[in-house]
Amino acid sequence: MRRLAWSIAMFFVFGVANAVGSAQEEIEGAITNLTDKNPELKLIRIFETTTNNYVVEIRVPDNMELAKGSNSREKNLSLTKKWSALVCTPEMKSIANKFKIAFLSVRQVDASGESYSVALCG
C-alpha cells in the first residue's frame, strides 16, 4: 500500500514539474520568436510568481516608440495597447490556454530595471 501511495505521489510531483518546465520553455520559445523579429528587444527573464502565474520581462530601448513616454495618460494608454498587440501574440495566448496559465504578463523594463508597462496575455 505504501509503495502505491509513493508511486502516485511521485507521478504527480514529477508530472507537475515537467508541465511547469514545459510552460516556461514554450514561453521562452515564443519570446525568442518575438525578439528575432524585433532585435531591439531583449529578454531579461521569465519567472513563475505563484503556481501557474508567469512574468516575462523584456528590455525596451529608450529610443523605441514603445518606450515610456510623457506623463500624458492618453499617450501611455496608447503605448500600452501597442505593447500588448506586439507581445500578446496568438502563440503566447495559445501557450496560456494549453498550460491553463492563470496570469501571464509581459513587462517593459528600462535600462535601470524599472518596469513601466505591462501586457496581460493570459
ZAKE-559890 format. One record per residue (C-alpha): chain; z, y, x negated; residue number from 1; residue in three letters. Coordinates in pm, whole numbers. Layout:
<site><unit>A</unit><pz>Z</pz><py>Y</py><px>X</px><pos>NUM</pos><code>ALA</code></site>
...
***
This chain:
<site><unit>A</unit><pz>0</pz><py>0</py><px>0</px><pos>1</pos><code>MET</code></site>
<site><unit>A</unit><pz>88</pz><py>240</py><px>-283</px><pos>2</pos><code>ARG</code></site>
<site><unit>A</unit><pz>-245</pz><py>171</py><px>-452</px><pos>3</pos><code>ARG</code></site>
<site><unit>A</unit><pz>-431</pz><py>251</py><px>-133</px><pos>4</pos><code>LEU</code></site>
<site><unit>A</unit><pz>-240</pz><py>577</py><px>-88</px><pos>5</pos><code>ALA</code></site>
<site><unit>A</unit><pz>-301</pz><py>667</py><px>-455</px><pos>6</pos><code>TRP</code></site>
<site><unit>A</unit><pz>-673</pz><py>590</py><px>-424</px><pos>7</pos><code>SER</code></site>
<site><unit>A</unit><pz>-707</pz><py>804</py><px>-112</px><pos>8</pos><code>ILE</code></site>
<site><unit>A</unit><pz>-517</pz><py>1091</py><px>-276</px><pos>9</pos><code>ALA</code></site>
<site><unit>A</unit><pz>-739</pz><py>1077</py><px>-587</px><pos>10</pos><code>MET</code></site>
<site><unit>A</unit><pz>-1052</pz><py>1071</py><px>-372</px><pos>11</pos><code>PHE</code></site>
<site><unit>A</unit><pz>-952</pz><py>1396</py><px>-204</px><pos>12</pos><code>PHE</code></site>
<site><unit>A</unit><pz>-834</pz><py>1564</py><px>-525</px><pos>13</pos><code>VAL</code></site>
<site><unit>A</unit><pz>-1147</pz><py>1483</py><px>-723</px><pos>14</pos><code>PHE</code></site>
<site><unit>A</unit><pz>-1379</pz><py>1526</py><px>-427</px><pos>15</pos><code>GLY</code></site>
<site><unit>A</unit><pz>-1246</pz><py>1876</py><px>-354</px><pos>16</pos><code>VAL</code></site>
<site><unit>A</unit><pz>-1250</pz><py>1970</py><px>-724</px><pos>17</pos><code>ALA</code></site>
<site><unit>A</unit><pz>-1614</pz><py>1862</py><px>-754</px><pos>18</pos><code>ASN</code></site>
<site><unit>A</unit><pz>-1710</pz><py>2056</py><px>-441</px><pos>19</pos><code>ALA</code></site>
<site><unit>A</unit><pz>-1541</pz><py>2372</py><px>-569</px><pos>20</pos><code>VAL</code></site>
<site><unit>A</unit><pz>-1710</pz><py>2337</py><px>-908</px><pos>21</pos><code>GLY</code></site>
<site><unit>A</unit><pz>-2045</pz><py>2290</py><px>-739</px><pos>22</pos><code>SER</code></site>
<site><unit>A</unit><pz>-2000</pz><py>2601</py><px>-525</px><pos>23</pos><code>ALA</code></site>
<site><unit>A</unit><pz>-1923</pz><py>2812</py><px>-831</px><pos>24</pos><code>GLN</code></site>
<site><unit>A</unit><pz>-2217</pz><py>2661</py><px>-1022</px><pos>25</pos><code>GLU</code></site>
<site><unit>A</unit><pz>-2455</pz><py>2734</py><px>-735</px><pos>26</pos><code>GLU</code></site>
<site><unit>A</unit><pz>-2328</pz><py>3091</py><px>-703</px><pos>27</pos><code>ILE</code></site>
<site><unit>A</unit><pz>-2380</pz><py>3137</py><px>-1077</px><pos>28</pos><code>GLU</code></site>
<site><unit>A</unit><pz>-2734</pz><py>3000</py><px>-1043</px><pos>29</pos><code>GLY</code></site>
<site><unit>A</unit><pz>-2812</pz><py>3240</py><px>-758</px><pos>30</pos><code>ALA</code></site>
<site><unit>A</unit><pz>-2677</pz><py>3536</py><px>-958</px><pos>31</pos><code>ILE</code></site>
<site><unit>A</unit><pz>-2878</pz><py>3425</py><px>-1262</px><pos>32</pos><code>THR</code></site>
<site><unit>A</unit><pz>-3191</pz><py>3431</py><px>-1044</px><pos>33</pos><code>ASN</code></site>
<site><unit>A</unit><pz>-3094</pz><py>3785</py><px>-936</px><pos>34</pos><code>LEU</code></site>
<site><unit>A</unit><pz>-3029</pz><py>3909</py><px>-1291</px><pos>35</pos><code>THR</code></site>
<site><unit>A</unit><pz>-3354</pz><py>3753</py><px>-1414</px><pos>36</pos><code>ASP</code></site>
<site><unit>A</unit><pz>-3538</pz><py>3970</py><px>-1159</px><pos>37</pos><code>LYS</code></site>
<site><unit>A</unit><pz>-3316</pz><py>4274</py><px>-1235</px><pos>38</pos><code>ASN</code></site>
<site><unit>A</unit><pz>-3239</pz><py>4259</py><px>-1610</px><pos>39</pos><code>PRO</code></site>
<site><unit>A</unit><pz>-3038</pz><py>4582</py><px>-1596</px><pos>40</pos><code>GLU</code></site>
<site><unit>A</unit><pz>-2769</pz><py>4392</py><px>-1402</px><pos>41</pos><code>LEU</code></site>
<site><unit>A</unit><pz>-2521</pz><py>4181</py><px>-1598</px><pos>42</pos><code>LYS</code></site>
<site><unit>A</unit><pz>-2297</pz><py>3908</py><px>-1457</px><pos>43</pos><code>LEU</code></site>
<site><unit>A</unit><pz>-1937</pz><py>3978</py><px>-1562</px><pos>44</pos><code>ILE</code></site>
<site><unit>A</unit><pz>-1755</pz><py>3689</py><px>-1396</px><pos>45</pos><code>ARG</code></site>
<site><unit>A</unit><pz>-1722</pz><py>3466</py><px>-1091</px><pos>46</pos><code>ILE</code></site>
<site><unit>A</unit><pz>-1378</pz><py>3360</py><px>-979</px><pos>47</pos><code>PHE</code></site>
<site><unit>A</unit><pz>-1207</pz><py>3194</py><px>-687</px><pos>48</pos><code>GLU</code></site>
<site><unit>A</unit><pz>-933</pz><py>3413</py><px>-539</px><pos>49</pos><code>THR</code></site>
<site><unit>A</unit><pz>-788</pz><py>3159</py><px>-297</px><pos>50</pos><code>THR</code></site>
<site><unit>A</unit><pz>-918</pz><py>2831</py><px>-168</px><pos>51</pos><code>THR</code></site>
<site><unit>A</unit><pz>-1287</pz><py>2875</py><px>-93</px><pos>52</pos><code>ASN</code></site>
<site><unit>A</unit><pz>-1294</pz><py>3253</py><px>-143</px><pos>53</pos><code>ASN</code></site>
<site><unit>A</unit><pz>-1511</pz><py>3381</py><px>-428</px><pos>54</pos><code>TYR</code></site>
<site><unit>A</unit><pz>-1561</pz><py>3715</py><px>-600</px><pos>55</pos><code>VAL</code></site>
<site><unit>A</unit><pz>-1860</pz><py>3793</py><px>-821</px><pos>56</pos><code>VAL</code></site>
<site><unit>A</unit><pz>-1851</pz><py>4097</py><px>-1050</px><pos>57</pos><code>GLU</code></site>
<site><unit>A</unit><pz>-2178</pz><py>4247</py><px>-1174</px><pos>58</pos><code>ILE</code></site>
<site><unit>A</unit><pz>-2209</pz><py>4534</py><px>-1422</px><pos>59</pos><code>ARG</code></site>
<site><unit>A</unit><pz>-2444</pz><py>4803</py><px>-1292</px><pos>60</pos><code>VAL</code></site>
<site><unit>A</unit><pz>-2563</pz><py>5065</py><px>-1544</px><pos>61</pos><code>PRO</code></site>
<site><unit>A</unit><pz>-2462</pz><py>5422</py><px>-1465</px><pos>62</pos><code>ASP</code></site>
<site><unit>A</unit><pz>-2825</pz><py>5536</py><px>-1462</px><pos>63</pos><code>ASN</code></site>
<site><unit>A</unit><pz>-2933</pz><py>5282</py><px>-1199</px><pos>64</pos><code>MET</code></site>
<site><unit>A</unit><pz>-2996</pz><py>5412</py><px>-846</px><pos>65</pos><code>GLU</code></site>
<site><unit>A</unit><pz>-2731</pz><py>5175</py><px>-710</px><pos>66</pos><code>LEU</code></site>
<site><unit>A</unit><pz>-2460</pz><py>5314</py><px>-940</px><pos>67</pos><code>ALA</code></site>
<site><unit>A</unit><pz>-2180</pz><py>5515</py><px>-788</px><pos>68</pos><code>LYS</code></site>
<site><unit>A</unit><pz>-2298</pz><py>5845</py><px>-662</px><pos>69</pos><code>GLY</code></site>
<site><unit>A</unit><pz>-2146</pz><py>6157</py><px>-524</px><pos>70</pos><code>SER</code></site>
<site><unit>A</unit><pz>-1841</pz><py>6182</py><px>-304</px><pos>71</pos><code>ASN</code></site>
<site><unit>A</unit><pz>-2069</pz><py>6208</py><px>-3</px><pos>72</pos><code>SER</code></site>
<site><unit>A</unit><pz>-1970</pz><py>5938</py><px>245</px><pos>73</pos><code>ARG</code></site>
<site><unit>A</unit><pz>-2328</pz><py>5902</py><px>375</px><pos>74</pos><code>GLU</code></site>
<site><unit>A</unit><pz>-2468</pz><py>5863</py><px>22</px><pos>75</pos><code>LYS</code></site>
<site><unit>A</unit><pz>-2206</pz><py>5600</py><px>-67</px><pos>76</pos><code>ASN</code></site>
<site><unit>A</unit><pz>-2271</pz><py>5406</py><px>256</px><pos>77</pos><code>LEU</code></site>
<site><unit>A</unit><pz>-2643</pz><py>5414</py><px>181</px><pos>78</pos><code>SER</code></site>
<site><unit>A</unit><pz>-2586</pz><py>5280</py><px>-171</px><pos>79</pos><code>LEU</code></site>
<site><unit>A</unit><pz>-2357</pz><py>5004</py><px>-40</px><pos>80</pos><code>THR</code></site>
<site><unit>A</unit><pz>-2623</pz><py>4898</py><px>212</px><pos>81</pos><code>LYS</code></site>
<site><unit>A</unit><pz>-2885</pz><py>4884</py><px>-68</px><pos>82</pos><code>LYS</code></site>
<site><unit>A</unit><pz>-2643</pz><py>4685</py><px>-287</px><pos>83</pos><code>TRP</code></site>
<site><unit>A</unit><pz>-2579</pz><py>4438</py><px>-3</px><pos>84</pos><code>SER</code></site>
<site><unit>A</unit><pz>-2951</pz><py>4397</py><px>58</px><pos>85</pos><code>ALA</code></site>
<site><unit>A</unit><pz>-3008</pz><py>4328</py><px>-313</px><pos>86</pos><code>LEU</code></site>
<site><unit>A</unit><pz>-2728</pz><py>4076</py><px>-377</px><pos>87</pos><code>VAL</code></site>
<site><unit>A</unit><pz>-2678</pz><py>3902</py><px>-42</px><pos>88</pos><code>CYS</code></site>
<site><unit>A</unit><pz>-2995</pz><py>3702</py><px>-73</px><pos>89</pos><code>THR</code></site>
<site><unit>A</unit><pz>-3080</pz><py>3414</py><px>158</px><pos>90</pos><code>PRO</code></site>
<site><unit>A</unit><pz>-2983</pz><py>3187</py><px>-135</px><pos>91</pos><code>GLU</code></site>
<site><unit>A</unit><pz>-2633</pz><py>3338</py><px>-153</px><pos>92</pos><code>MET</code></site>
<site><unit>A</unit><pz>-2589</pz><py>3314</py><px>225</px><pos>93</pos><code>LYS</code></site>
<site><unit>A</unit><pz>-2707</pz><py>2953</py><px>215</px><pos>94</pos><code>SER</code></site>
<site><unit>A</unit><pz>-2450</pz><py>2869</py><px>-55</px><pos>95</pos><code>ILE</code></site>
<site><unit>A</unit><pz>-2174</pz><py>3030</py><px>152</px><pos>96</pos><code>ALA</code></site>
<site><unit>A</unit><pz>-2276</pz><py>2821</py><px>454</px><pos>97</pos><code>ASN</code></site>
<site><unit>A</unit><pz>-2326</pz><py>2499</py><px>257</px><pos>98</pos><code>LYS</code></site>
<site><unit>A</unit><pz>-1979</pz><py>2509</py><px>99</px><pos>99</pos><code>PHE</code></site>
<site><unit>A</unit><pz>-1810</pz><py>2673</py><px>400</px><pos>100</pos><code>LYS</code></site>
<site><unit>A</unit><pz>-1704</pz><py>2967</py><px>184</px><pos>101</pos><code>ILE</code></site>
<site><unit>A</unit><pz>-1486</pz><py>3192</py><px>395</px><pos>102</pos><code>ALA</code></site>
<site><unit>A</unit><pz>-1527</pz><py>3505</py><px>181</px><pos>103</pos><code>PHE</code></site>
<site><unit>A</unit><pz>-1798</pz><py>3568</py><px>-81</px><pos>104</pos><code>LEU</code></site>
<site><unit>A</unit><pz>-1804</pz><py>3920</py><px>-218</px><pos>105</pos><code>SER</code></site>
<site><unit>A</unit><pz>-2018</pz><py>4075</py><px>-491</px><pos>106</pos><code>VAL</code></site>
<site><unit>A</unit><pz>-1868</pz><py>4381</py><px>-662</px><pos>107</pos><code>ARG</code></site>
<site><unit>A</unit><pz>-2042</pz><py>4652</py><px>-860</px><pos>108</pos><code>GLN</code></site>
<site><unit>A</unit><pz>-1845</pz><py>4720</py><px>-1177</px><pos>109</pos><code>VAL</code></site>
<site><unit>A</unit><pz>-1895</pz><py>5015</py><px>-1413</px><pos>110</pos><code>ASP</code></site>
<site><unit>A</unit><pz>-1855</pz><py>5021</py><px>-1792</px><pos>111</pos><code>ALA</code></site>
<site><unit>A</unit><pz>-1479</pz><py>5081</py><px>-1765</px><pos>112</pos><code>SER</code></site>
<site><unit>A</unit><pz>-1436</pz><py>4782</py><px>-1533</px><pos>113</pos><code>GLY</code></site>
<site><unit>A</unit><pz>-1382</pz><py>4988</py><px>-1219</px><pos>114</pos><code>GLU</code></site>
<site><unit>A</unit><pz>-1516</pz><py>4832</py><px>-900</px><pos>115</pos><code>SER</code></site>
<site><unit>A</unit><pz>-1684</pz><py>5082</py><px>-670</px><pos>116</pos><code>TYR</code></site>
<site><unit>A</unit><pz>-1899</pz><py>4899</py><px>-419</px><pos>117</pos><code>SER</code></site>
<site><unit>A</unit><pz>-1860</pz><py>4559</py><px>-257</px><pos>118</pos><code>VAL</code></site>
<site><unit>A</unit><pz>-2112</pz><py>4350</py><px>-65</px><pos>119</pos><code>ALA</code></site>
<site><unit>A</unit><pz>-1982</pz><py>4075</py><px>163</px><pos>120</pos><code>LEU</code></site>
<site><unit>A</unit><pz>-2225</pz><py>3783</py><px>161</px><pos>121</pos><code>CYS</code></site>
<site><unit>A</unit><pz>-2027</pz><py>3522</py><px>344</px><pos>122</pos><code>GLY</code></site>
***
